Amino acid sequence: MAKSRVMLDALRGETVFPPPIWMMRQAGRYLPEYRDLRRKAGSFLDLCYNPDLAVEVTLQPIRRFGFDASILFSDILVVPHALGRDLRFEEGRGPVMTPIRAREVEQLDGLVFHDRLAPVYETVGRLRAELPESTTLIGFCGAPWTIATYMIAGHGTPDQAPARLFGYREPQAMKKLLATLADYSADYLIRQIEAGADVVQIFDSWSGVLDEACFDAFCVKPVAEIVNKVRAVHPGVPIIGFPKGAGSLYGDYRRKTGVTALGLDWTVPLTQARALQAQGAVQGNLDPLRLVAGGAALREGVDAILRALGSGPLVFNLGHGITPETPIAHVEAMIRQIRDGSGR
C-alpha cells in the first residue's frame, strides 16, 4: 500500500505530528548543486522553461533533505510572459519588464498561452512520475495583484507605489488587468493539476502594501475568482493562499477567498495563528533569518511554532523564502528538531 502524502492530510484538517515540512524557495541559491546547474543553464528563464533542468532543480532539495513536499521550480512571471509581455532577469536586480500602460491591458494576448507554458506542464508531469510516492507535489501561480505590480512598474519596488497609483488613476484598466490575470492564472493552475500537481499555492507577496479597500478589491476578489474557477474543475484539490503582510486581514482573506489553507508570514503572532488554525490548516511561519542565524534563535523559533500550532493542522514552513546565505547545516538542524517532535 502506498505511503500517504501527509501534507494532504494536514491541509484537509487533520493533525499530523510531526508536521509535514517544506520551504518556500527550497530549490535555490543556498544549495551548491543549484548554483552549479544555474551556471550551466544560461538565463534564469532557460532554467524555468527547460524541463530537464527544471525537474533536476526541483528534485535537488528532496534528495538532500527528504522534504514532505516538492514545489515546481518556475517563476510567477511566466504568466504575463505567456500573455505576450517581455521579461528578462538581470543579475542583482531581478525581473525586468516593459511597464504596461492602461491602453495595453486590452491587448494582452492569450492565444498561445498554453503553448508557451507547455514546458512547465511537462515539468510537472515528469516530477510526479519521478518523486517518491509519499511526496506531495505543489504547483503554483502568483496572485493577480502581485503579478500586476511587476507588470506596471516594470521591476520590483519597495512599496509598489506605481501599481497603487495605477489602481487609483486607472481603476477600470486595473480591474480589467486583474480579471485577465485571474482568468489565465486559474487556467494555468488547472493545467498543472491535470499534469500531476496534488496541491496549488497562490503567492501574493505584495498584499501587505494596500489599504483595506484595495486589499479587498485587488487581492481578495481576484484570488476568489481563481479559487472558484479551479474548484469548479478540481473540487478536491487543496489550495493554499499566501497573502504576505495581510496582518489583521488574514481571517477575512480566508473567509472571502475560500482557500483551503493559509500561508502565514513570520510577522503573524502565534496567538493569531492559533485562532486562524481553528478555521482550517495553516502553513508557516518561521522567520527566515532565524534559519540563517541558527543556534538558539532557530531552536526557540521552531519550538514556539510547534508548541503553539503542533496540536492542529499545520504545514511547517518559513514565513517567506529561504535566503541564499542560509547554511545547509541549519536546514538540517531545523528538520531534525521538527521530526524529533520536540516542542509540542
Residue frames relative to the residue before (quaternion, step in Angstrom):
aa qw qx qy qz dx dy dz
M 1.0000 0.0000 0.0000 0.0000 0.00 0.00 0.00
A 0.4957 -0.6833 0.4479 0.2946 3.58 -0.84 0.96
K 0.4972 -0.6369 0.5032 0.3064 3.54 -1.08 0.78
S 0.4788 -0.6976 0.4467 0.2908 3.59 -0.86 0.93
R 0.4428 -0.6414 0.5556 0.2895 3.52 -1.29 0.46
V 0.2956 -0.8259 0.4495 0.1687 3.55 0.04 1.35
M 0.5762 0.5804 -0.3964 0.4171 3.60 1.09 -0.50
L 0.6311 0.5259 -0.3385 0.4589 3.59 1.02 -0.72
D 0.6186 0.5399 -0.3420 0.4570 3.58 1.03 -0.74
A 0.6723 0.4963 -0.2952 0.4633 3.57 0.91 -0.94
L 0.6676 0.5111 -0.3097 0.4441 3.59 0.89 -0.90
R 0.7014 0.4494 -0.2664 0.4850 3.58 1.13 -0.60
G 0.7060 -0.5306 0.2381 0.4042 3.53 1.26 0.45
E 0.5292 0.6229 -0.4220 0.3922 3.59 1.22 0.10
T 0.3981 -0.6648 0.5684 0.2764 3.56 -1.22 0.56
V 0.0238 -0.7845 0.6182 -0.0427 3.54 -0.66 1.17
F 0.0827 0.8069 -0.5812 0.0652 3.59 -0.69 1.01
P 0.4359 -0.2488 -0.8501 0.1595 1.48 -1.58 1.93
P 0.5666 -0.6306 0.4054 0.3420 3.58 -1.09 0.67
P 0.5776 -0.5566 0.4504 0.3920 3.58 -1.18 0.43
I 0.2076 -0.7863 0.5782 0.0650 3.54 -1.14 0.77
W 0.2328 0.6887 -0.6836 0.0648 3.48 -1.31 0.65
M 0.2935 -0.7550 0.5572 0.1827 3.60 -1.25 0.18
M 0.4696 -0.6271 0.5361 0.3144 3.53 -1.06 0.73
R 0.8161 0.1056 -0.1810 0.5385 3.55 -0.94 1.07
Q 0.2303 0.8102 -0.5151 0.1587 3.59 1.09 0.64
A 0.6660 0.3529 -0.2868 0.5913 3.59 1.24 -0.33
G 0.4233 0.7264 -0.4361 0.3211 3.58 -0.12 1.19
R 0.8211 -0.3757 0.1947 0.3830 3.48 -1.44 -0.03
Y 0.5532 0.5926 -0.4166 0.4114 3.63 1.16 -0.15
L 0.6609 0.4907 -0.2953 0.4850 3.59 1.29 -0.35
P 0.4409 -0.7033 0.4776 0.2878 3.64 -0.72 0.96
E 0.6363 0.5308 -0.3443 0.4413 3.60 1.02 -0.69
Y 0.6105 0.5199 -0.3514 0.4832 3.59 1.13 -0.56
R 0.6582 0.5164 -0.3202 0.4446 3.59 0.86 -0.92
D 0.6333 0.5291 -0.3321 0.4569 3.59 1.00 -0.77
L 0.6972 0.4633 -0.2772 0.4715 3.57 0.87 -0.94
R 0.6157 0.5587 -0.3428 0.4374 3.57 1.05 -0.76
R 0.6377 0.5290 -0.3250 0.4558 3.58 1.01 -0.77
K 0.6959 0.4760 -0.2683 0.4660 3.57 1.03 -0.80
A 0.6339 0.6137 -0.3210 0.3443 3.58 1.11 -0.67
G 0.4538 -0.6287 0.4994 0.3864 3.56 1.06 -0.71
S 0.8170 -0.1515 0.1251 0.5422 3.58 -0.63 -1.05
F 0.6424 -0.5133 0.4020 0.4028 3.54 -1.30 0.36
L 0.6491 0.5128 -0.3253 0.4581 3.60 0.98 -0.77
D 0.5868 0.5549 -0.3709 0.4585 3.58 1.09 -0.61
L 0.6321 0.5276 -0.3196 0.4689 3.56 1.06 -0.79
C 0.6796 0.4992 -0.2876 0.4540 3.60 0.95 -0.88
Y 0.7771 0.3888 -0.1771 0.4621 3.57 0.93 -0.94
N 0.6161 0.5063 -0.3594 0.4846 3.61 1.26 0.02
P 0.3586 -0.7790 0.4592 0.2319 3.64 -0.23 1.17
D 0.6050 0.5539 -0.3718 0.4347 3.61 0.99 -0.69
L 0.7171 0.4400 -0.2511 0.4786 3.56 0.87 -0.98
A 0.6615 0.5157 -0.3145 0.4445 3.59 0.93 -0.86
V 0.6244 0.5187 -0.3378 0.4764 3.60 1.03 -0.72
E 0.6681 0.5086 -0.3062 0.4486 3.57 0.85 -0.95
V 0.6643 0.5001 -0.3087 0.4619 3.60 0.89 -0.91
T 0.6544 0.5228 -0.3136 0.4473 3.59 0.95 -0.87
L 0.7011 0.4833 -0.2657 0.4520 3.58 1.00 -0.83
Q 0.5145 0.6901 -0.4151 0.2946 3.60 1.11 -0.56
P 0.7324 0.4043 -0.2783 0.4719 3.67 0.68 -0.88
I 0.5825 0.5560 -0.3863 0.4498 3.60 1.16 -0.40
R 0.6525 0.5021 -0.3121 0.4741 3.57 0.96 -0.85
R 0.7179 0.4742 -0.2606 0.4380 3.56 0.87 -0.95
F 0.8385 0.2339 -0.0682 0.4873 3.58 0.81 -1.02
G 0.3470 -0.7580 0.4940 0.2471 3.61 1.14 -0.37
F 0.1340 0.8099 -0.5569 0.1266 3.58 0.97 0.81
D 0.5461 -0.6315 0.4517 0.3145 3.56 -1.23 0.53
A 0.7827 0.1790 -0.1140 0.5851 3.58 1.22 -0.30
S 0.2067 -0.7418 0.6293 0.1047 3.49 -1.27 0.66
I 0.1679 -0.7901 0.5815 0.0971 3.58 -0.85 0.92
L 0.5985 -0.5891 0.4285 0.3335 3.52 -0.97 0.97
F 0.3110 -0.7193 0.5843 0.2107 3.58 -0.97 0.82
S 0.3287 0.6914 -0.5829 0.2724 3.53 -0.63 1.21
D 0.3861 -0.6891 0.5403 0.2901 3.58 -1.16 -0.55
I 0.5813 -0.6096 0.4057 0.3548 3.57 -1.07 0.70
L 0.6919 0.5200 -0.2872 0.4104 3.59 1.07 -0.65
V 0.4226 0.6686 -0.5049 0.3456 3.59 1.16 0.27
V 0.5688 0.5963 -0.3959 0.4051 3.64 1.15 -0.42
P 0.7081 0.3974 -0.2967 0.5027 3.69 0.69 -0.83
H 0.5835 0.5653 -0.3746 0.4469 3.58 1.11 -0.58
A 0.6852 0.4717 -0.2765 0.4812 3.58 1.00 -0.84
L 0.6508 0.4819 -0.3091 0.4987 3.58 1.30 -0.29
G 0.6858 -0.5415 0.2630 0.4090 3.56 1.25 0.38
R 0.5340 0.6078 -0.4286 0.4020 3.61 1.22 0.10
D 0.4959 -0.6477 0.4845 0.3160 3.56 -1.10 0.68
L 0.0041 0.7918 -0.6096 0.0381 3.57 -1.18 0.61
R 0.1301 0.7503 -0.6451 0.0637 3.53 -1.05 0.84
F 0.3064 -0.7296 0.5803 0.1923 3.56 -1.26 0.42
E 0.1574 -0.7982 0.5788 0.0548 3.54 -0.73 1.13
E 0.5349 -0.6367 0.4575 0.3150 3.55 -0.97 0.90
G 0.8270 0.1943 -0.1696 0.4995 3.54 -0.82 1.03
R 0.7416 0.3651 -0.2187 0.5186 3.58 1.27 -0.16
G 0.3988 -0.7240 0.4748 0.3023 3.56 1.08 -0.68
P 0.8065 -0.2891 0.1884 0.4801 3.58 -1.19 -0.48
V 0.0624 -0.7732 0.6309 0.0099 3.54 -1.10 0.84
M 0.0066 0.7871 -0.6145 0.0537 3.56 -0.90 1.02
T 0.5099 -0.5687 0.5172 0.3861 3.57 -1.29 0.21
P 0.4641 -0.7004 0.4499 0.3027 3.64 -0.59 1.03
I 0.3846 -0.7202 0.5295 0.2304 3.56 -0.91 0.92
R 0.2726 -0.7422 0.5898 0.1640 3.57 -1.08 0.77
A 0.6949 -0.5035 0.3079 0.4109 3.55 -1.20 0.56
R 0.6998 0.4809 -0.2888 0.4423 3.58 0.86 -0.89
E 0.6399 0.5437 -0.3276 0.4330 3.61 1.21 -0.36
V 0.4781 0.6882 -0.4417 0.3204 3.58 1.22 -0.32
E 0.6685 0.5081 -0.2960 0.4554 3.58 0.97 -0.87
Q 0.6690 0.5264 -0.2920 0.4359 3.58 1.20 -0.44
L 0.3985 0.7101 -0.4965 0.3009 3.61 1.22 0.01
D 0.2142 -0.8277 0.5170 0.0432 3.53 -0.67 1.19
G 0.0798 -0.8242 0.5605 0.0092 3.56 -0.49 1.22
L 0.3108 0.7989 -0.4780 0.1915 3.58 1.25 0.20
V 0.7952 0.1922 -0.1050 0.5654 3.59 0.97 -0.80
F 0.1614 0.8394 -0.5025 0.1297 3.57 1.24 0.55
H 0.7499 0.3986 -0.2366 0.4719 3.60 0.65 -1.05
D 0.5754 0.5613 -0.3855 0.4531 3.59 1.14 -0.49
R 0.6699 0.5002 -0.2991 0.4599 3.57 0.95 -0.89
L 0.7381 0.4014 -0.2191 0.4961 3.58 1.10 -0.68
A 0.3387 0.7730 -0.4798 0.2398 3.59 1.25 0.13
P 0.6397 0.5187 -0.3588 0.4392 3.66 0.93 -0.68
V 0.6126 0.5378 -0.3521 0.4600 3.59 1.09 -0.63
Y 0.6637 0.4948 -0.3101 0.4675 3.59 0.89 -0.88
E 0.6173 0.5292 -0.3434 0.4700 3.59 1.06 -0.71
T 0.6299 0.5386 -0.3281 0.4534 3.56 0.99 -0.85
V 0.6518 0.5151 -0.3178 0.4569 3.59 0.89 -0.91
G 0.6765 0.5016 -0.3005 0.4477 3.57 0.85 -0.92
R 0.6743 0.4831 -0.2977 0.4725 3.56 0.95 -0.81
L 0.6149 0.5438 -0.3485 0.4526 3.57 1.07 -0.69
R 0.6593 0.5065 -0.3311 0.4462 3.57 0.85 -0.91
A 0.6584 0.5095 -0.3080 0.4605 3.57 1.06 -0.70
E 0.7562 0.4162 -0.2069 0.4606 3.60 1.01 -0.79
L 0.5941 0.5833 -0.3741 0.4084 3.60 1.11 -0.49
P 0.5857 -0.5275 0.4552 0.4142 3.60 -1.19 0.36
E 0.6111 -0.5895 0.3881 0.3584 3.56 -1.06 0.75
S 0.6943 0.4937 -0.2745 0.4460 3.59 1.06 -0.72
T 0.6084 0.5751 -0.3456 0.4238 3.60 1.25 -0.22
T 0.3608 -0.7273 0.5485 0.2000 3.55 -0.79 1.06
L 0.2325 -0.7631 0.5888 0.1303 3.57 -0.99 0.85
I 0.1750 -0.8015 0.5699 0.0469 3.55 -0.71 1.18
G 0.1668 -0.7272 0.6570 0.1078 3.52 -1.00 0.93
F 0.0834 -0.8249 0.5580 0.0351 3.59 -1.15 0.26
C 0.0465 -0.7341 0.6690 0.1064 3.46 -1.48 0.09
G 0.5029 -0.5871 0.5172 0.3672 3.52 -1.32 0.13
A 0.5173 -0.6092 0.4889 0.3497 3.57 -1.13 0.56
P 0.6414 -0.5592 0.3515 0.3904 3.61 -1.05 0.64
W 0.6447 0.5220 -0.3441 0.4398 3.63 0.89 -0.79
T 0.6903 0.4758 -0.2977 0.4565 3.59 0.79 -0.95
I 0.6351 0.5027 -0.3382 0.4791 3.61 0.97 -0.74
A 0.6469 0.5363 -0.3195 0.4379 3.57 0.96 -0.88
T 0.6090 0.5670 -0.3699 0.4133 3.62 0.99 -0.70
Y 0.6781 0.4659 -0.2900 0.4889 3.59 1.00 -0.79
M 0.6461 0.5267 -0.3271 0.4450 3.58 0.98 -0.78
I 0.7022 0.4730 -0.2660 0.4609 3.58 1.00 -0.83
A 0.7342 0.3947 -0.2341 0.5003 3.60 0.87 -0.90
G 0.3942 -0.7177 0.4773 0.3189 3.57 1.09 -0.71
H 0.7736 0.0491 -0.0322 0.6310 3.58 1.33 -0.05
G 0.6352 -0.5118 0.3965 0.4211 3.56 -1.28 0.07
T 0.0684 -0.7743 0.6277 0.0422 3.57 -1.14 0.69
P 0.6293 -0.5889 0.3440 0.3727 3.62 -1.11 0.53
D 0.8271 0.1638 -0.0573 0.5346 3.61 0.98 -0.79
Q 0.4191 -0.7414 0.4319 0.2970 3.57 1.31 0.20
A 0.1369 0.8237 -0.5328 0.1371 3.58 1.01 0.83
P 0.6383 0.5273 -0.3687 0.4227 3.68 0.83 -0.72
A 0.6907 0.4664 -0.2869 0.4724 3.60 0.91 -0.87
R 0.6328 0.5232 -0.3425 0.4567 3.58 0.99 -0.72
L 0.6588 0.4950 -0.3055 0.4771 3.58 0.98 -0.84
F 0.6029 0.5527 -0.3464 0.4593 3.57 1.04 -0.78
G 0.6645 0.5164 -0.3011 0.4484 3.58 0.95 -0.90
Y 0.6790 0.4747 -0.2860 0.4816 3.59 1.04 -0.76
R 0.7481 0.4221 -0.2177 0.4634 3.58 0.90 -0.96
E 0.7887 0.1989 -0.0814 0.5760 3.58 1.09 -0.70
P 0.0309 -0.8657 0.4986 0.0320 3.61 0.71 1.02
Q 0.6678 0.4961 -0.3202 0.4531 3.60 0.96 -0.76
A 0.6440 0.5057 -0.3209 0.4761 3.58 1.01 -0.77
M 0.6398 0.5133 -0.3273 0.4692 3.57 1.01 -0.77
K 0.6395 0.5226 -0.3265 0.4597 3.58 0.93 -0.86
K 0.6691 0.4947 -0.2929 0.4709 3.58 0.95 -0.89
L 0.6428 0.5285 -0.3227 0.4509 3.57 0.95 -0.87
L 0.6852 0.4780 -0.2881 0.4679 3.58 0.84 -0.97
A 0.6464 0.5164 -0.3252 0.4580 3.60 0.98 -0.78
T 0.6445 0.5173 -0.3159 0.4661 3.58 1.00 -0.84
L 0.6753 0.4879 -0.2916 0.4701 3.56 0.90 -0.92
A 0.6259 0.5306 -0.3410 0.4588 3.59 1.01 -0.74
D 0.6642 0.5208 -0.3030 0.4424 3.57 0.89 -0.94
Y 0.7256 0.4205 -0.2525 0.4827 3.59 0.80 -0.97
S 0.6146 0.5414 -0.3542 0.4513 3.61 1.07 -0.64
A 0.6236 0.5236 -0.3376 0.4722 3.59 1.03 -0.74
D 0.6452 0.5107 -0.3170 0.4716 3.58 0.94 -0.86
Y 0.6295 0.5446 -0.3145 0.4563 3.56 1.04 -0.85
L 0.6780 0.4726 -0.2935 0.4804 3.60 0.90 -0.87
I 0.6210 0.5398 -0.3439 0.4525 3.59 0.98 -0.79
R 0.6616 0.4924 -0.3058 0.4757 3.60 0.95 -0.84
Q 0.6306 0.5178 -0.3447 0.4641 3.61 1.01 -0.70
I 0.6373 0.5139 -0.3254 0.4731 3.59 1.00 -0.81
E 0.6695 0.4985 -0.2994 0.4623 3.58 0.90 -0.87
A 0.6575 0.4955 -0.3038 0.4794 3.59 1.18 -0.54
G 0.7378 -0.4358 0.2353 0.4586 3.61 1.20 -0.27
A 0.4626 0.6749 -0.4667 0.3357 3.64 1.19 -0.01
D 0.3665 -0.7404 0.5304 0.1899 3.57 -0.98 0.92
V 0.7715 0.1299 0.0066 0.6228 3.54 1.16 -0.82
V 0.1169 -0.7665 0.6173 0.1331 3.58 -1.21 0.38
Q 0.1822 -0.7685 0.6057 0.0968 3.54 -1.17 0.67
I 0.2253 -0.7488 0.6132 0.1118 3.54 -1.11 0.85
F 0.2010 -0.8078 0.5495 0.0714 3.56 -0.51 1.24
D 0.0187 0.7754 -0.6307 0.0228 3.58 -0.73 1.07
S 0.1260 -0.8702 0.4747 0.0403 3.52 0.47 1.29
W 0.7752 0.3498 -0.1739 0.4965 3.60 1.15 -0.56
S 0.3071 0.7728 -0.5077 0.2252 3.59 1.12 0.49
G 0.6423 0.5864 -0.3146 0.3803 3.58 1.13 -0.61
V 0.6209 0.5604 -0.3565 0.4164 3.63 1.20 -0.06
L 0.6365 0.5824 -0.3036 0.4044 3.58 1.28 -0.19
D 0.4684 -0.6183 0.5314 0.3406 3.57 -1.22 0.45
E 0.7422 -0.4580 0.2499 0.4205 3.57 -1.27 0.30
A 0.6664 0.5030 -0.3143 0.4517 3.60 0.91 -0.86
C 0.6900 0.4607 -0.2827 0.4814 3.58 0.92 -0.87
F 0.5725 0.5685 -0.3806 0.4519 3.59 1.09 -0.60
D 0.6771 0.4846 -0.2925 0.4704 3.57 0.92 -0.89
A 0.7261 0.4506 -0.2492 0.4557 3.59 0.88 -0.96
F 0.7775 0.3809 -0.1810 0.4665 3.58 0.88 -0.97
C 0.7543 0.3588 -0.2017 0.5114 3.60 1.06 -0.68
V 0.7530 0.4355 -0.2453 0.4280 3.55 0.53 -1.21
K 0.7197 0.4763 -0.2873 0.4154 3.59 0.61 -1.06
P 0.6800 0.4652 -0.3271 0.4628 3.67 0.81 -0.77
V 0.6434 0.5047 -0.3344 0.4686 3.61 1.01 -0.72
A 0.6159 0.5360 -0.3457 0.4625 3.60 1.03 -0.74
E 0.6250 0.5307 -0.3348 0.4643 3.58 1.06 -0.73
I 0.6411 0.5115 -0.3223 0.4727 3.59 0.98 -0.82
V 0.6621 0.5145 -0.3083 0.4494 3.58 0.84 -1.01
N 0.6718 0.5043 -0.3052 0.4487 3.59 0.84 -0.93
K 0.6820 0.4854 -0.2985 0.4584 3.58 0.92 -0.87
V 0.6519 0.4971 -0.3170 0.4769 3.61 0.97 -0.79
R 0.6728 0.5106 -0.2966 0.4457 3.58 0.91 -0.94
A 0.6012 0.5707 -0.3657 0.4232 3.59 1.07 -0.62
V 0.7297 0.3911 -0.2137 0.5186 3.58 1.17 -0.62
H 0.8003 0.1074 -0.0132 0.5897 3.58 0.97 -0.92
P 0.1023 -0.8653 0.4870 0.0602 3.61 0.47 1.17
G 0.7181 0.4767 -0.2630 0.4335 3.59 1.09 -0.54
V 0.5646 0.6164 -0.3893 0.3869 3.59 1.24 -0.13
P 0.4097 -0.7235 0.4918 0.2585 3.63 -0.68 1.01
I 0.1578 -0.7647 0.6210 0.0678 3.54 -1.14 0.79
I 0.1799 -0.7727 0.6036 0.0796 3.57 -0.79 1.09
G 0.1494 -0.7670 0.6172 0.0918 3.56 -0.94 0.89
F 0.0725 -0.7985 0.5974 0.0145 3.57 -0.91 0.94
P 0.0286 0.8120 -0.5802 0.0566 3.59 0.09 1.29
K 0.2029 -0.8333 0.5016 0.1132 3.57 0.34 1.26
G 0.8244 0.2194 -0.1833 0.4884 3.54 -0.92 0.98
A 0.3989 0.7526 -0.4563 0.2575 3.61 1.23 0.17
G 0.2493 -0.8248 0.4851 0.1489 3.58 1.23 -0.34
S 0.8477 -0.0816 0.0868 0.5168 3.57 -0.81 -1.05
L 0.6400 0.5488 -0.3241 0.4292 3.60 1.25 -0.23
Y 0.3659 0.7455 -0.4860 0.2722 3.60 1.24 0.09
G 0.6703 0.5137 -0.3069 0.4389 3.57 0.87 -0.92
D 0.6437 0.5053 -0.3136 0.4816 3.58 0.98 -0.84
Y 0.6217 0.5555 -0.3366 0.4377 3.55 0.99 -0.84
R 0.6751 0.4813 -0.3068 0.4675 3.60 0.83 -0.93
R 0.6835 0.5062 -0.2949 0.4355 3.56 0.83 -1.00
K 0.7517 0.4250 -0.2230 0.4524 3.59 0.85 -0.96
T 0.7074 0.4417 -0.2758 0.4779 3.60 1.07 -0.61
G 0.3497 -0.7592 0.4801 0.2661 3.57 1.08 -0.69
V 0.3128 0.7551 -0.5235 0.2404 3.60 1.17 0.38
T 0.5634 -0.6185 0.4413 0.3247 3.55 -1.19 0.63
A 0.8106 0.0492 0.0461 0.5817 3.54 0.92 -0.98
L 0.3419 -0.7320 0.5594 0.1851 3.53 -1.24 0.58
G 0.2477 -0.7153 0.6336 0.1599 3.54 -0.97 0.93
L 0.1823 -0.8131 0.5502 0.0545 3.56 -0.70 1.13
D 0.3626 -0.7039 0.5575 0.2495 3.58 -0.95 0.81
W 0.6851 -0.5480 0.3089 0.3673 3.56 -1.25 0.42
T 0.6100 0.5626 -0.3664 0.4209 3.62 1.18 -0.22
V 0.5229 0.6307 -0.4262 0.3836 3.61 1.22 -0.20
P 0.4096 -0.7073 0.5099 0.2683 3.65 -0.65 1.03
L 0.5482 -0.6443 0.4192 0.3295 3.56 -1.02 0.77
T 0.5634 0.5629 -0.3967 0.4564 3.59 1.18 -0.38
Q 0.6531 0.4849 -0.3027 0.4967 3.58 1.01 -0.80
A 0.6288 0.5440 -0.3316 0.4458 3.57 1.01 -0.82
R 0.6467 0.5110 -0.3263 0.4627 3.60 0.99 -0.78
A 0.6403 0.5112 -0.3295 0.4692 3.58 0.99 -0.77
L 0.6554 0.4958 -0.3099 0.4781 3.59 1.00 -0.78
Q 0.6315 0.5490 -0.3260 0.4399 3.57 1.06 -0.76
A 0.5782 0.5903 -0.3731 0.4219 3.58 1.15 -0.52
Q 0.6964 0.4450 -0.2592 0.4997 3.58 1.25 -0.45
G 0.7752 -0.2335 0.1624 0.5640 3.60 1.25 -0.13
A 0.7502 -0.4259 0.2681 0.4288 3.54 -1.32 0.16
V 0.1387 -0.7529 0.6374 0.0875 3.51 -1.24 0.66
Q 0.2037 -0.7636 0.6052 0.0955 3.53 -1.27 0.54
G 0.5848 0.5698 -0.4313 0.3837 3.56 -0.91 0.88
N 0.9013 0.0990 -0.1742 -0.3841 1.48 -2.34 -0.86
L 0.1036 0.8322 -0.5304 0.1237 3.55 0.91 1.05
D 0.4909 -0.6338 0.5130 0.3067 3.57 -1.00 0.87
P 0.4623 -0.7020 0.4564 0.2920 3.65 -0.63 1.01
L 0.6471 0.5245 -0.3349 0.4405 3.60 1.09 -0.55
R 0.5384 0.5598 -0.4208 0.4687 3.61 1.19 -0.22
L 0.6452 0.5073 -0.3182 0.4744 3.58 1.08 -0.71
V 0.6160 0.5212 -0.3378 0.4845 3.58 1.10 -0.62
A 0.6933 0.4970 -0.2758 0.4431 3.58 0.89 -0.98
G 0.1894 -0.8027 0.5385 0.1726 3.58 0.94 -0.89
G 0.7036 0.4962 -0.3172 0.3976 3.55 -1.27 -0.42
A 0.8446 -0.1491 0.1197 0.5002 3.53 -1.12 -0.77
A 0.6153 0.5588 -0.3561 0.4270 3.59 1.00 -0.78
L 0.6703 0.4798 -0.2920 0.4850 3.58 0.98 -0.82
R 0.6739 0.5048 -0.3109 0.4409 3.59 0.78 -0.98
E 0.6793 0.4931 -0.2967 0.4554 3.57 0.90 -0.91
G 0.6481 0.5225 -0.3225 0.4505 3.59 1.01 -0.77
V 0.6580 0.4938 -0.3011 0.4823 3.57 0.95 -0.90
D 0.6548 0.5320 -0.3099 0.4384 3.56 0.90 -0.97
A 0.6570 0.5214 -0.3179 0.4421 3.59 0.91 -0.90
I 0.6646 0.4985 -0.3045 0.4659 3.60 0.96 -0.86
L 0.6666 0.4994 -0.3113 0.4576 3.59 0.90 -0.88
R 0.6594 0.5031 -0.3137 0.4622 3.57 0.99 -0.80
A 0.7168 0.4597 -0.2590 0.4559 3.57 0.90 -0.90
L 0.8385 0.2432 -0.0594 0.4840 3.57 0.87 -0.99
G 0.5154 0.7039 -0.3910 0.2932 3.59 1.22 -0.27
S 0.6697 0.4900 -0.3086 0.4650 3.59 1.21 -0.30
G 0.7063 0.3636 -0.2600 0.5489 3.57 1.27 0.33
P 0.7106 -0.4421 0.3084 0.4522 3.59 -1.25 -0.05
L 0.1177 0.8033 -0.5567 0.1760 3.54 -0.41 1.33
V 0.1069 -0.7032 0.6962 0.0972 3.50 -1.22 0.74
F 0.3043 -0.7713 0.5290 0.1808 3.59 -0.52 1.15
N 0.1426 0.7651 -0.6084 0.1551 3.53 -0.87 1.06
L 0.5612 -0.5304 0.4811 0.4151 3.52 -1.32 -0.14
G 0.5539 -0.6107 0.4501 0.3429 3.54 -1.29 0.24
H 0.7444 -0.0003 -0.0753 0.6635 3.55 1.38 0.15
G 0.7496 -0.4234 0.2479 0.4443 3.59 -1.21 -0.10
I 0.5681 -0.5699 0.4705 0.3621 3.54 -1.23 0.56
T 0.3758 -0.7451 0.5109 0.2063 3.59 -0.99 0.83
P 0.6404 -0.5853 0.3322 0.3700 3.61 -1.05 0.68
E 0.6921 0.4945 -0.2925 0.4370 3.61 1.06 -0.64
T 0.4231 0.7266 -0.4560 0.2917 3.62 1.24 0.03
P 0.3815 -0.7200 0.5239 0.2483 3.63 -0.76 0.95
I 0.5340 -0.6347 0.4580 0.3197 3.57 -0.98 0.85
A 0.6145 0.5647 -0.3515 0.4242 3.59 1.01 -0.73
H 0.6391 0.5193 -0.3330 0.4593 3.59 1.08 -0.63
V 0.6068 0.5264 -0.3520 0.4804 3.59 1.08 -0.67
E 0.6538 0.5137 -0.3083 0.4622 3.57 0.93 -0.89
A 0.6515 0.5107 -0.3156 0.4639 3.59 0.99 -0.82
M 0.6322 0.5295 -0.3311 0.4586 3.59 0.99 -0.81
I 0.6679 0.4994 -0.3065 0.4590 3.58 0.86 -0.93
R 0.6380 0.5257 -0.3328 0.4537 3.60 0.94 -0.85
Q 0.6693 0.5094 -0.3076 0.4448 3.57 0.86 -0.95
I 0.6671 0.4921 -0.3063 0.4680 3.59 0.91 -0.88
R 0.7423 0.4288 -0.2413 0.4549 3.59 0.79 -0.96
D 0.5754 0.5477 -0.3874 0.4678 3.57 1.24 -0.23
G 0.4340 -0.7405 0.4223 0.2914 3.57 1.30 -0.30
S 0.4061 0.7091 -0.4892 0.3049 3.58 1.19 0.30
G 0.7325 0.4426 -0.3195 0.4068 3.53 -1.21 0.56
R 0.5650 0.6105 -0.4134 0.3705 3.58 1.15 -0.20
